[in-house]
Amino acid sequence: MSVVYPEIQQFIGGKWGAGTGDSFCQVFNPAEGKVIAKYAAAGKADLDRALSAATEGLALWRNYVPAKRTDILLRGAQLLRERAEEIAPLVTMEEGQPPADARAFIARGAEIIEWDANEGRRLYGRIIPTQPGLRQMVVREPVGVVAAFTPWNAPIFTPCRKIGSVLAAGCSLIIKAAEETPASTMALVRVFEDAGVPPGVINLVYGNPALISEYLISAPAVRLITFTGSVPVGKHLAQLAAARMKPSIMELGGHAPVIICEDADIAAAAQRSCAAKFRNAAQACIAPSRFFIHESVFGQFVEAFIAEVRKVKMGNGFEAGVTMGPLANVRRLDTLQSLVDDALGRGATMAYRGSAIAGEGYFFPPTVLTDVPADARLLLEEPFGPVVTLTPYSDIDKVIAVANALPFGLAGYFFTRSAALADKISSSLECGTIGINHFTVSTHGVPFGGVKESGHGREGGLEGVAGYTIEKSISHLME
């Protein structure tokens, strides 16, 4: 498939233009390992212009009536749906996932925008009853200019989460999107430009992550930071924000456990687990990664799961029938292989490994390990790739304790037909998001986020929009 890759530009104050920084960024096609673009990074002068533009945009946007903001956002969601066919190939070219998966993420992004747009109509305050002549009110107001930082693994979906909630709350934002996947996010921002979002309300920059994050977080104009990405980077940004007493929303990494109970529908569990695990080459913070299967059905599940994994077709996303593309960058290849080698060196068994693909692309085949010892890095570190560990268990309380033992707590899953077990496990797992008998847990209508080192704050649901507001109390003695 022939895709014309666009010239990469920044978007500041309603205008597109090249960055003025003294460094350059490169974009690679991960299926071929080749450079497809090189562009100038944002410099401090660009960031100053973005801060000024966002401040001016905030003054305008926050005073739009909620219905007007809603209409513009809904128009944006409509345009995003209409342009899905032309945007999806850009995602495939720079991130690797097949166009069908890219279109699915785009559709979910549009759903989030629509939900947030309508939720912006319902940012209600309240009147607190008190003594005669004294009226006490609580109102919600936009927090102000937001600095948003998004990752490469979902270059449409994750920015939609930020943009939808921030704009629905009446705020403006500067979004520092991933340097590896700039064209996708550019296309998304153009959608909102064309939908009628005023200049300065959305600003898009790319460049040196450390320089941009430190500069924006320290700027007085920025009032809140929102980040989706790794735990180490999230901790660093949270510290920068805390030093300036700025609130933050952190959606960080996980290492999602999956518990297969003895009464589970094994065929359904195996099929759904495989589909969820290998989508986007398992490059998702909520991807299932640590499987614990009751010993009475362990052999049955392993057989059924591997049978499903054999159906995964790895390759260039533009090729017919491909269901799993490459890793997004070359760094992940060495990291994943070191995790697998460590487990094998400690006594793990290679239950299945897909066929390798020759060439310069960043392909890592689906890999399934059993007999993985508890001290293997694979059970302690988030793999963020198509590697699975399958471990038998006999005692539900002990396996819940193992699942909770890590410092992560983003998503967790389990399969059971028992209402009592469902209540017990869902009450006991230390996760911000739980799926019972399925994996579609990050949807527009529910709050999404983690506990422990997987972050704080929530995206999605009414909590997602409210997170970008402040509650102001007004006490009026009427004389």
C-alpha positions as CSV (number, residue, x, y, z in Angstrom):
1,M,0.0,0.0,0.0
2,S,1.4,3.4,-1.0
3,V,1.1,6.1,1.8
4,V,2.5,9.6,1.4
5,Y,4.1,10.5,4.7
6,P,3.6,14.2,5.5
7,E,6.0,16.9,6.4
8,I,6.2,17.1,10.2
9,Q,5.3,20.4,11.7
10,Q,4.4,21.9,15.1
11,F,1.0,23.6,15.7
12,I,1.2,26.7,17.8
13,G,-1.4,29.5,18.1
14,G,-3.5,28.1,15.2
15,K,-0.5,28.0,12.8
16,W,1.5,25.1,11.4
17,G,5.3,25.5,11.1
18,A,8.6,23.8,11.5
19,G,10.3,23.7,14.9
20,T,13.1,26.2,15.5
21,G,15.2,24.1,17.9
22,D,18.8,23.2,17.1
23,S,18.1,19.4,17.2
24,F,16.3,17.0,14.9
25,C,14.0,14.0,15.3
26,Q,13.8,10.9,13.1
27,V,10.8,8.8,12.3
28,F,11.4,5.1,11.5
29,N,9.1,2.6,9.7
30,P,9.3,-0.2,12.3
31,A,8.3,-2.9,9.7
32,E,11.4,-2.0,7.6
33,G,13.8,-0.4,10.1
34,K,14.2,2.6,7.8
35,V,14.0,6.4,8.4
36,I,11.0,7.9,6.7
37,A,11.2,11.4,8.1
38,K,13.5,13.9,9.8
39,Y,12.2,17.1,11.3
40,A,13.3,20.0,13.5
41,A,12.5,19.8,17.2
42,A,10.7,22.6,19.1
43,G,13.1,25.1,20.8
44,K,12.5,27.3,23.8
45,A,11.2,30.0,21.5
46,D,8.5,27.6,20.2
47,L,7.6,26.7,23.8
48,D,7.3,30.3,24.8
49,R,5.0,30.9,21.8
50,A,2.9,27.9,22.8
51,L,2.6,29.1,26.4
52,S,1.5,32.5,25.2
53,A,-1.0,31.0,22.7
54,A,-2.4,28.6,25.3
55,T,-2.9,31.4,27.7
56,E,-4.8,33.5,25.1
57,G,-6.7,30.4,24.0
58,L,-7.8,29.7,27.6
59,A,-9.2,33.2,28.0
60,L,-11.4,32.6,25.0
61,W,-12.3,28.9,25.4
62,R,-13.3,28.9,29.1
63,N,-15.9,31.6,28.3
64,Y,-17.6,29.6,25.6
65,V,-20.9,28.3,26.9
66,P,-20.6,24.5,27.5
67,A,-23.1,23.8,24.6
68,K,-20.8,25.6,22.1
69,R,-17.8,23.7,23.3
70,T,-19.8,20.5,23.0
71,D,-20.8,21.2,19.5
72,I,-17.3,21.8,18.4
73,L,-16.0,18.7,20.0
74,L,-18.8,16.6,18.5
75,R,-17.9,18.0,15.1
76,G,-14.3,16.9,15.8
77,A,-15.4,13.4,16.6
78,Q,-17.4,13.2,13.4
79,L,-14.5,14.4,11.3
80,L,-12.2,11.8,13.0
81,R,-14.6,9.0,12.0
82,E,-14.8,10.4,8.5
83,R,-11.0,10.5,8.1
84,A,-10.3,7.1,9.7
85,E,-9.4,5.5,6.4
86,E,-6.7,8.1,5.6
87,I,-5.3,8.4,9.2
88,A,-5.0,4.6,9.9
89,P,-2.3,4.0,7.3
90,L,-0.2,6.7,9.0
91,V,-0.4,4.8,12.2
92,T,0.7,1.6,10.5
93,M,3.6,3.3,8.8
94,E,5.1,4.9,11.9
95,E,3.9,2.6,14.7
96,G,3.4,-0.7,13.1
97,Q,-0.1,-1.9,14.0
98,P,-2.3,-3.2,11.1
99,P,-4.7,-0.7,9.7
100,A,-7.7,-2.6,11.0
101,D,-6.4,-2.2,14.6
102,A,-5.6,1.4,13.9
103,R,-9.1,2.1,12.7
104,A,-10.5,0.4,15.9
105,F,-8.4,2.7,18.1
106,I,-9.5,5.7,16.1
107,A,-13.2,4.7,16.6
108,R,-12.6,4.4,20.3
109,G,-10.9,7.8,20.3
110,A,-14.0,9.3,18.7
111,E,-16.2,7.6,21.3
112,I,-14.1,9.2,24.0
113,I,-14.4,12.7,22.4
114,E,-18.2,12.3,22.1
115,W,-18.5,11.2,25.8
116,D,-16.3,14.0,27.1
117,A,-18.1,16.6,24.9
118,N,-21.4,15.7,26.4
119,E,-20.0,15.3,29.9
120,G,-18.8,18.9,29.6
121,R,-22.4,20.0,29.7
122,R,-22.8,18.4,33.2
123,L,-20.0,19.9,35.3
124,Y,-22.6,20.9,37.9
125,G,-22.0,22.8,41.1
126,R,-24.2,22.7,44.2
127,I,-25.9,24.9,46.8
128,I,-25.2,24.0,50.4
129,P,-28.2,24.7,52.8
130,T,-27.2,27.0,55.7
131,Q,-28.6,29.8,57.7
132,P,-31.1,32.4,56.3
133,G,-29.3,35.2,54.4
134,L,-26.1,33.1,53.8
135,R,-25.7,31.3,50.5
136,Q,-22.9,28.8,50.1
137,M,-22.1,27.5,46.7
138,V,-19.6,25.2,45.1
139,V,-18.8,25.7,41.4
140,R,-16.4,24.0,39.0
141,E,-14.0,26.0,36.9
142,P,-11.3,25.1,34.4
143,V,-8.0,24.4,36.0
144,G,-6.2,26.4,33.3
145,V,-3.5,25.6,30.8
146,V,-2.7,21.9,30.8
147,A,0.6,20.3,29.6
148,A,-0.1,16.9,28.2
149,F,2.5,14.2,27.4
150,T,1.5,11.2,25.3
151,P,3.3,8.0,24.2
152,W,3.9,6.3,20.9
153,N,2.0,3.1,21.4
154,A,-1.5,4.7,20.8
155,P,-0.8,7.9,18.9
156,I,-4.5,8.7,18.3
157,F,-6.3,7.0,21.2
158,T,-4.2,8.5,24.0
159,P,-4.2,12.1,22.8
160,C,-8.0,11.8,22.3
161,R,-8.2,11.0,26.1
162,K,-6.3,14.2,26.9
163,I,-7.9,16.5,24.3
164,G,-11.5,15.4,25.0
165,S,-11.4,15.8,28.7
166,V,-9.2,19.0,28.7
167,L,-11.3,20.8,26.2
168,A,-14.6,19.6,27.6
169,A,-13.6,21.1,31.0
170,G,-13.0,24.5,29.3
171,C,-9.1,24.3,29.5
172,S,-6.5,24.9,26.8
173,L,-3.5,22.6,26.3
174,I,0.0,22.1,25.0
175,I,0.4,18.5,24.0
176,K,3.9,17.1,23.6
177,A,3.2,14.0,21.6
178,A,5.6,11.1,20.8
179,E,8.4,12.0,18.5
180,E,8.3,8.5,17.0
181,T,4.7,8.9,15.8
182,P,4.2,12.6,14.8
183,A,2.1,12.3,11.7
184,S,-0.8,10.4,13.5
185,T,-1.1,13.1,16.1
186,M,-0.8,15.9,13.5
187,A,-3.8,14.4,11.7
188,L,-5.8,14.3,14.9
189,V,-5.0,18.0,15.7
190,R,-6.0,19.0,12.2
191,V,-9.4,17.3,12.9
192,F,-10.0,19.7,15.8
193,E,-8.6,22.7,13.8
194,D,-11.1,21.9,11.1
195,A,-13.9,21.4,13.6
196,G,-13.6,25.0,14.8
197,V,-11.4,24.8,17.9
198,P,-10.1,28.4,18.2
199,P,-6.4,29.2,17.8
200,G,-4.3,28.6,20.9
201,V,-6.7,26.2,22.5
202,I,-4.7,23.2,21.2
203,N,-1.0,23.5,20.7
204,L,1.2,20.6,19.5
205,V,5.0,20.3,19.9
206,Y,7.7,17.7,19.4
207,G,11.3,17.5,20.4
208,N,13.6,16.7,23.3
209,P,11.3,15.2,25.9
210,A,13.4,16.2,28.9
211,L,13.8,19.8,27.7
212,I,10.1,20.2,26.8
213,S,8.7,18.6,29.9
214,E,11.0,20.6,32.3
215,Y,10.3,23.8,30.5
216,L,6.6,23.5,30.4
217,I,6.1,22.1,33.9
218,S,8.2,25.0,35.4
219,A,6.2,27.6,33.4
220,P,3.8,29.6,35.6
221,A,1.1,29.5,33.0
222,V,0.8,25.7,33.2
223,R,-1.5,24.7,36.0
224,L,-1.8,20.9,35.6
225,I,0.3,18.1,34.1
226,T,-1.1,14.9,32.5
227,F,1.2,12.1,31.4
228,T,0.7,8.6,30.0
229,G,3.9,6.4,29.9
230,S,6.4,4.5,31.9
231,V,6.7,4.5,35.7
232,P,10.2,6.0,35.8
233,V,9.4,8.9,33.6
234,G,6.1,9.4,35.4
235,K,7.8,9.6,38.7
236,H,10.2,12.2,37.4
237,L,7.5,14.4,35.9
238,A,5.4,14.0,39.1
239,Q,8.4,15.2,41.1
240,L,8.9,18.2,38.8
241,A,5.2,19.1,39.3
242,A,5.2,18.6,43.0
243,A,8.2,20.9,43.4
244,R,5.9,23.6,42.0
245,M,2.7,22.5,43.8
246,K,1.0,21.6,40.5
247,P,-1.5,18.7,40.4
248,S,-0.8,15.9,38.0
249,I,-2.7,13.0,36.4
250,M,-0.4,10.0,35.9
251,E,-1.4,6.9,33.9
252,L,1.7,4.7,34.1
253,G,2.8,1.2,33.4
254,G,1.4,-2.1,34.7
255,H,2.1,-5.8,34.7
256,A,-1.4,-7.1,34.4
257,P,-2.2,-10.5,36.1
258,V,-4.8,-12.9,34.6
259,I,-6.3,-15.5,36.9
260,I,-7.9,-18.5,35.2
261,C,-10.2,-20.2,37.8
262,E,-11.0,-23.9,37.7
263,D,-14.6,-23.2,36.6
264,A,-13.6,-20.9,33.7
265,D,-14.8,-21.4,30.1
266,I,-11.3,-22.4,28.9
267,A,-12.0,-22.0,25.2
268,A,-13.3,-18.5,25.6
269,A,-10.6,-17.6,28.1
270,A,-7.8,-18.8,25.7
271,Q,-9.3,-17.0,22.7
272,R,-9.9,-13.7,24.4
273,S,-6.6,-13.8,26.2
274,C,-4.7,-14.3,22.9
275,A,-6.6,-11.6,21.1
276,A,-6.0,-9.1,24.0
277,K,-2.3,-10.0,24.5
278,F,-1.0,-9.8,20.9
279,R,-3.0,-6.8,19.7
280,N,-0.6,-4.0,18.9
281,A,2.3,-6.5,19.6
282,A,1.3,-6.3,23.3
283,Q,2.5,-2.7,23.4
284,A,-0.2,-1.6,25.8
285,C,0.0,-0.7,29.5
286,I,-3.1,-2.9,30.2
287,A,-2.0,-5.9,28.1
288,P,-2.3,-9.2,30.0
289,S,1.1,-10.5,30.8
290,R,1.2,-12.7,33.9
291,F,-1.1,-15.7,33.6
292,F,-2.0,-17.8,36.6
293,I,-4.1,-20.9,35.8
294,H,-5.6,-23.3,38.3
295,E,-3.7,-26.6,38.3
296,S,-6.7,-28.6,37.4
297,V,-7.1,-26.9,34.1
298,F,-3.5,-25.8,33.5
299,G,-2.7,-28.3,30.7
300,Q,-6.1,-27.7,29.0
301,F,-5.5,-23.9,29.0
302,V,-1.9,-24.1,27.8
303,E,-3.0,-26.3,24.9
304,A,-5.9,-24.1,24.0
305,F,-3.9,-20.9,24.4
306,I,-1.0,-22.0,22.2
307,A,-3.5,-23.2,19.6
308,E,-4.8,-19.6,19.4
309,V,-1.3,-18.1,19.4
310,R,-0.4,-20.2,16.4
311,K,-3.1,-18.3,14.5
312,V,-1.3,-15.0,15.0
313,K,0.2,-13.8,11.8
314,M,3.1,-11.5,12.3
315,G,4.3,-9.2,9.6
316,N,4.1,-5.7,7.9
317,G,0.7,-4.3,8.8
318,F,0.0,-3.5,5.2
319,E,0.2,-7.1,4.2
320,A,-3.0,-9.1,3.9
321,G,-3.9,-11.2,6.8
322,V,-1.4,-9.8,9.2
323,T,-2.8,-9.5,12.8
324,M,0.4,-8.5,14.6
325,G,2.9,-5.9,13.4
326,P,6.4,-5.1,14.6
327,L,7.5,-3.5,17.8
328,A,7.5,0.3,17.5
329,N,11.3,0.7,18.0
330,V,14.5,-1.2,18.0
331,R,15.1,-0.7,21.7
332,R,12.3,-3.1,22.5
333,L,14.0,-6.0,20.7
334,D,17.0,-6.2,23.0
335,T,14.9,-5.6,26.1
336,L,12.5,-8.4,25.3
337,Q,15.2,-10.9,24.4
338,S,17.0,-10.2,27.6
339,L,13.9,-10.9,29.6
340,V,13.3,-14.2,27.8
341,D,17.0,-15.2,28.2
342,D,16.9,-14.4,31.9
343,A,13.8,-16.6,32.4
344,L,15.3,-19.5,30.3
345,G,18.6,-19.2,32.2
346,R,16.7,-19.6,35.5
347,G,14.9,-22.8,34.3
348,A,11.9,-21.6,32.4
349,T,10.5,-23.7,29.5
350,M,9.9,-22.3,26.0
351,A,6.4,-23.7,25.4
352,Y,6.0,-21.8,22.0
353,R,7.8,-19.3,19.9
354,G,6.6,-18.0,16.6
355,S,8.7,-17.9,13.4
356,A,11.2,-15.1,13.0
357,I,11.0,-12.6,10.1
358,A,14.1,-11.9,8.2
359,G,15.0,-8.3,7.4
360,E,15.6,-5.0,9.2
361,G,12.1,-4.7,10.8
362,Y,11.6,-4.7,14.5
363,F,9.8,-8.0,14.7
364,F,9.6,-10.1,17.9
365,P,7.6,-13.4,17.5
366,P,4.9,-14.4,19.9
367,T,6.5,-16.2,22.8
368,V,5.0,-18.4,25.5
369,L,6.9,-19.6,28.6
370,T,6.0,-22.0,31.3
371,D,7.9,-23.1,34.5
372,V,9.0,-19.5,35.0
373,P,10.6,-19.1,38.5
374,A,9.3,-16.4,40.8
375,D,12.5,-14.5,40.7
376,A,12.7,-14.2,36.9
377,R,12.6,-10.6,35.6
378,L,9.7,-11.5,33.3
379,L,7.5,-11.9,36.4
380,L,8.8,-8.7,38.0
381,E,9.1,-6.2,35.1
382,E,6.5,-5.2,32.6
383,P,7.5,-6.8,29.2
384,F,5.5,-4.4,27.0
385,G,5.8,-6.9,24.2
386,P,4.5,-10.3,22.9
387,V,5.8,-12.5,25.7
388,V,3.5,-14.5,28.0
389,T,4.2,-16.5,31.2
390,L,1.8,-19.3,32.2
391,T,2.0,-20.4,35.8
392,P,-0.2,-23.0,37.6
393,Y,-1.7,-22.3,41.0
394,S,-3.7,-24.3,43.6
395,D,-4.8,-21.8,46.2
396,I,-6.8,-18.7,45.2
397,D,-5.7,-16.6,48.2
398,K,-2.0,-17.3,47.5
399,V,-2.3,-16.4,43.9
400,I,-4.1,-13.2,44.7
401,A,-1.2,-12.3,47.0
402,V,1.3,-13.1,44.2
403,A,-0.7,-10.9,41.8
404,N,-0.7,-8.1,44.3
405,A,3.0,-8.4,45.2
406,L,4.3,-6.1,42.6
407,P,4.4,-2.3,42.9
408,F,2.1,-2.0,39.9
409,G,-1.7,-1.9,39.9
410,L,-3.2,-0.7,36.7
411,A,-5.3,-3.6,35.3
412,G,-6.1,-7.1,36.3
413,Y,-8.3,-9.8,34.8
414,F,-9.8,-13.1,35.8
415,F,-12.1,-15.8,34.3
416,T,-14.8,-17.5,36.4
417,R,-18.4,-18.6,36.2
418,S,-18.8,-18.1,40.0
419,A,-20.4,-15.0,41.3
420,A,-18.9,-15.6,44.7
421,L,-15.4,-15.9,43.2
422,A,-16.0,-12.8,41.1
423,D,-16.8,-10.8,44.1
424,K,-13.9,-12.2,46.2
425,I,-11.2,-11.6,43.5
426,S,-12.5,-8.2,42.3
427,S,-12.5,-7.0,45.9
428,S,-9.0,-8.3,46.6
429,L,-7.0,-7.4,43.5
430,E,-5.1,-4.2,43.9
431,C,-5.8,-2.7,40.5
432,G,-7.5,0.4,39.3
433,T,-9.3,-1.5,36.5
434,I,-10.6,-5.1,36.5
435,G,-12.1,-7.2,33.7
436,I,-14.1,-10.3,34.5
437,N,-14.3,-12.8,31.6
438,H,-13.1,-10.1,29.1
439,F,-10.4,-7.5,28.5
440,T,-12.2,-4.5,27.1
441,V,-11.9,-2.3,30.2
442,S,-10.6,1.0,29.0
443,T,-13.8,2.5,27.6
444,H,-15.3,6.0,27.4
445,G,-17.9,5.7,30.1
446,V,-15.8,4.5,33.0
447,P,-12.8,6.0,34.9
448,F,-9.5,4.5,34.0
449,G,-6.2,4.6,36.0
450,G,-4.0,2.8,38.4
451,V,-3.0,2.5,42.0
452,K,0.4,2.1,43.7
453,E,3.2,3.0,41.2
454,S,0.8,2.7,38.2
455,G,-0.2,6.3,38.8
456,H,-2.9,8.5,40.2
457,G,-5.9,10.4,38.8
458,R,-8.4,9.0,36.3
459,E,-9.2,9.4,32.6
460,G,-12.6,8.6,31.2
461,G,-16.1,8.8,32.7
462,L,-17.3,11.8,34.6
463,E,-14.1,11.7,36.7
464,G,-12.0,12.2,33.5
465,V,-13.5,15.6,32.7
466,A,-13.8,16.7,36.4
467,G,-10.1,16.0,36.9
468,Y,-9.3,19.1,34.8
469,T,-11.4,21.4,37.0
470,I,-11.1,23.1,40.3
471,E,-13.9,23.3,42.9
472,K,-14.4,26.8,44.1
473,S,-16.4,27.5,47.3
474,I,-18.4,30.8,47.4
475,S,-20.0,32.0,50.6
476,H,-22.3,34.9,50.2
477,L,-23.7,36.8,53.1
478,M,-26.6,38.7,51.6
479,E,-27.2,42.1,53.3
